[in-house]
Amino acid sequence: MIPLKDTVRSRSFPIVNWVLIAVLALVFIFEISLSPQEFERLIFQFGLVPARIDWQQPWTLVTFFTSMFLHGGWIHFLSNAWILYIFGDNVEDRLGSGRYLVFYLLGGLAAGLLQFGVAPDSTVPAIGASGAIAAVLGAYFLFFPTARVITLIPLFIIPWLIEVPSVVFLGLWFVSQLFSGLLVLASSDMQMGGIAWWAHIGGFLFGLALARPFTIRRARERWYPDEYRPW
């Protein structure tokens, strides 16, 4: 299933969300300008390599944050930027821009910590914004359970567009991440398929658990009228 848009109207311009997407794009443009050898050095230097984390050497902890802004290829970057574009604006609107930025970064940190916790001896760099974005998805799941996600389901050469409730769309996504994460626990490859499943799980659970404390209180009548619009 490919999400195309949601049905929640944002009440403010999502400046932080756009800045995050722009930063991810600029870093990716820099990445693709490098030679293969330079790119590999960049990933190993700034990606999260659990085996290199030393709690007595604070500089090694910086990679919990720098890894959030690196991507391994076009599909990796575009899919993350697209998901952030669809769901991030509404979460920023609900939290407020400043709190949204802190929430996003802490969500990425929580994602990295869980990935580190399940594979502390891994020498494979974990990179990508998907852990932080998973925190955004967890917040969206909590804040907008009755929203709809316009979803493309490719059927051979015929595209099929359906509206999927956000709790179903995101719930299925989380279950798939959890299933994959449990599967790799039984294997020797903690990043089976090149995906850090437990980072996704950690980010989503962070979003579910801590999105509410980050919320700026708003009167119910100011938010819910005209919240949804037809696509």
C-alpha positions as CSV (number, residue, x, y, z in Angstrom):
1,M,0.0,0.0,0.0
2,I,1.4,3.4,-1.0
3,P,0.0,6.4,0.9
4,L,-0.8,9.4,-1.3
5,K,-2.3,11.9,1.2
6,D,-4.4,12.1,4.3
7,T,-7.7,13.9,5.0
8,V,-6.7,16.1,7.9
9,R,-6.6,19.8,7.4
10,S,-3.5,21.5,8.8
11,R,-4.3,24.8,10.5
12,S,-0.8,26.3,10.3
13,F,2.1,26.2,7.9
14,P,4.4,23.3,8.9
15,I,7.7,25.3,8.8
16,V,9.7,22.8,10.9
17,N,8.4,19.8,8.8
18,W,9.5,21.5,5.6
19,V,12.9,22.5,7.1
20,L,13.5,18.8,8.1
21,I,12.6,17.6,4.6
22,A,14.9,20.3,3.1
23,V,17.8,19.3,5.4
24,L,17.3,15.6,4.5
25,A,17.3,16.6,0.8
26,L,20.5,18.7,1.1
27,V,22.3,16.0,3.0
28,F,21.2,13.4,0.4
29,I,22.4,15.6,-2.5
30,F,25.7,15.9,-0.8
31,E,25.8,12.1,-0.4
32,I,25.2,11.4,-4.1
33,S,27.9,13.8,-5.0
34,L,30.5,11.6,-3.3
35,S,32.5,8.8,-4.8
36,P,31.5,5.2,-3.6
37,Q,34.6,5.2,-1.3
38,E,33.8,8.6,0.1
39,F,30.1,7.7,0.6
40,E,31.1,4.5,2.5
41,R,33.5,6.5,4.8
42,L,30.7,9.0,5.5
43,I,28.2,6.2,6.4
44,F,30.7,4.5,8.7
45,Q,31.7,7.8,10.3
46,F,28.3,9.3,10.9
47,G,26.0,6.3,10.9
48,L,25.0,4.6,14.1
49,V,27.4,1.6,14.5
50,P,26.4,0.0,17.8
51,A,29.7,-1.8,18.4
52,R,31.5,1.6,18.3
53,I,29.3,3.3,21.0
54,D,31.3,4.0,24.1
55,W,29.4,5.7,26.9
56,Q,32.6,7.0,28.3
57,Q,33.4,8.7,25.0
58,P,30.7,11.3,24.4
59,W,31.7,12.0,20.8
60,T,30.6,8.5,19.8
61,L,27.1,9.3,21.0
62,V,26.7,12.0,18.4
63,T,26.0,9.3,15.8
64,F,22.6,8.7,17.4
65,F,21.6,12.1,15.9
66,T,23.8,12.3,12.7
67,S,22.5,8.9,11.5
68,M,19.0,10.3,11.3
69,F,20.0,12.5,8.4
70,L,21.7,9.9,6.2
71,H,20.1,7.7,3.6
72,G,21.3,4.8,1.6
73,G,19.7,5.5,-1.8
74,W,17.0,7.2,-3.7
75,I,14.2,4.9,-2.6
76,H,15.3,5.2,1.1
77,F,15.3,9.0,0.9
78,L,12.2,9.5,-1.1
79,S,10.0,7.1,0.9
80,N,11.1,8.8,4.2
81,A,10.6,12.3,2.8
82,W,7.2,11.4,1.4
83,I,5.9,9.9,4.6
84,L,7.1,12.9,6.6
85,Y,5.4,15.2,4.2
86,I,2.1,13.4,4.5
87,F,1.9,12.9,8.3
88,G,4.4,15.4,9.8
89,D,2.4,18.6,9.1
90,N,-0.6,17.6,11.2
91,V,1.6,16.4,14.1
92,E,3.5,19.7,14.0
93,D,0.2,21.5,14.0
94,R,-0.9,19.7,17.1
95,L,2.3,20.0,19.0
96,G,3.5,23.4,17.9
97,S,6.7,23.9,15.8
98,G,9.3,24.1,18.6
99,R,7.9,21.1,20.5
100,Y,7.6,19.2,17.2
101,L,11.3,19.6,16.5
102,V,12.3,18.4,20.0
103,F,9.8,15.5,19.7
104,Y,11.2,14.5,16.3
105,L,14.8,14.5,17.5
106,L,14.0,12.6,20.7
107,G,12.0,10.1,18.8
108,G,14.9,9.4,16.5
109,L,17.1,9.1,19.6
110,A,14.7,6.6,21.2
111,A,14.7,4.6,17.9
112,G,18.5,4.5,17.9
113,L,18.7,3.4,21.5
114,L,16.3,0.5,21.0
115,Q,18.2,-0.6,17.9
116,F,21.4,-0.4,19.9
117,G,19.8,-2.3,22.8
118,V,18.8,-5.3,20.6
119,A,22.1,-5.4,18.7
120,P,24.9,-3.8,20.8
121,D,27.6,-5.7,19.0
122,S,26.5,-4.9,15.5
123,T,29.1,-3.4,13.1
124,V,26.5,-2.5,10.5
125,P,25.8,1.2,10.3
126,A,22.1,2.1,11.0
127,I,21.1,5.2,9.0
128,G,17.9,7.0,8.0
129,A,15.2,9.2,9.3
130,S,12.7,6.4,9.6
131,G,13.1,6.0,13.3
132,A,12.3,9.7,14.0
133,I,9.5,9.5,11.4
134,A,8.1,6.4,13.2
135,A,7.7,8.6,16.2
136,V,5.7,11.0,14.1
137,L,3.5,8.1,12.9
138,G,2.9,7.1,16.5
139,A,1.8,10.6,17.4
140,Y,-0.5,10.7,14.3
141,F,-2.0,7.3,15.3
142,L,-2.8,8.8,18.7
143,F,-4.0,12.2,17.6
144,F,-6.0,11.4,14.5
145,P,-7.5,7.9,14.8
146,T,-10.5,8.7,12.6
147,A,-8.5,10.3,9.8
148,R,-8.4,8.6,6.4
149,V,-5.3,7.9,4.3
150,I,-5.8,7.9,0.6
151,T,-3.9,4.8,-0.4
152,L,-2.8,3.4,-3.8
153,I,-2.9,-0.3,-4.2
154,P,-1.3,-1.4,-7.5
155,L,-3.3,-4.2,-9.2
156,F,-1.3,-5.2,-12.1
157,I,-1.5,-2.1,-14.4
158,I,-4.7,-0.8,-12.8
159,P,-4.2,1.6,-9.9
160,W,-6.8,1.2,-7.1
161,L,-7.4,4.2,-4.8
162,I,-9.0,3.6,-1.4
163,E,-9.5,5.5,1.8
164,V,-8.0,3.5,4.7
165,P,-8.6,4.6,8.3
166,S,-5.4,5.8,9.8
167,V,-5.6,3.4,12.7
168,V,-5.8,0.5,10.2
169,F,-3.0,1.9,7.9
170,L,-0.6,2.7,10.7
171,G,-1.7,-0.3,12.8
172,L,-0.9,-2.7,10.0
173,W,2.4,-0.9,9.4
174,F,3.4,-1.3,13.1
175,V,2.4,-4.9,13.2
176,S,4.5,-5.6,10.1
177,Q,7.5,-3.9,11.8
178,L,7.0,-5.8,15.0
179,F,6.7,-9.1,13.1
180,S,9.9,-8.4,11.2
181,G,11.7,-7.3,14.3
182,L,10.7,-10.5,16.2
183,L,11.8,-12.5,13.2
184,V,15.3,-11.0,13.1
185,L,15.7,-11.7,16.8
186,A,15.7,-15.3,15.9
187,S,18.3,-14.8,13.2
188,S,21.9,-13.8,13.3
189,D,21.3,-10.7,11.1
190,M,19.9,-7.9,13.2
191,Q,19.4,-5.8,10.1
192,M,17.9,-8.5,7.9
193,G,17.1,-7.0,4.5
194,G,19.1,-3.9,5.3
195,I,16.3,-2.5,7.6
196,A,16.7,-1.6,11.2
197,W,13.2,-2.8,12.3
198,W,13.7,-2.2,16.0
199,A,14.5,1.5,15.3
200,H,11.0,1.7,13.7
201,I,9.4,0.0,16.6
202,G,11.2,2.1,19.2
203,G,10.3,5.3,17.4
204,F,6.6,4.4,17.0
205,L,6.3,3.4,20.7
206,F,8.0,6.7,21.7
207,G,5.4,8.6,19.7
208,L,2.5,6.7,21.3
209,A,3.9,7.1,24.8
210,L,5.1,10.7,24.7
211,A,3.2,12.6,22.1
212,R,0.5,13.6,24.6
213,P,2.8,15.3,27.1
214,F,4.2,17.4,24.2
215,T,0.8,18.6,23.2
216,I,-0.2,22.2,23.4
217,R,-3.7,22.3,24.9
218,R,-6.3,23.6,22.5
219,A,-10.0,24.0,22.9
220,R,-11.8,21.1,21.3
221,E,-14.1,23.4,19.3
222,R,-11.1,25.1,17.7
223,W,-9.7,21.9,16.3
224,Y,-12.4,19.5,15.3
225,P,-14.8,21.5,13.1
226,D,-13.8,21.2,9.5
227,E,-11.0,18.8,10.5
228,Y,-11.6,16.5,7.6
229,R,-12.1,17.4,4.0
230,P,-13.1,15.2,1.0
231,W,-10.2,14.2,-1.2
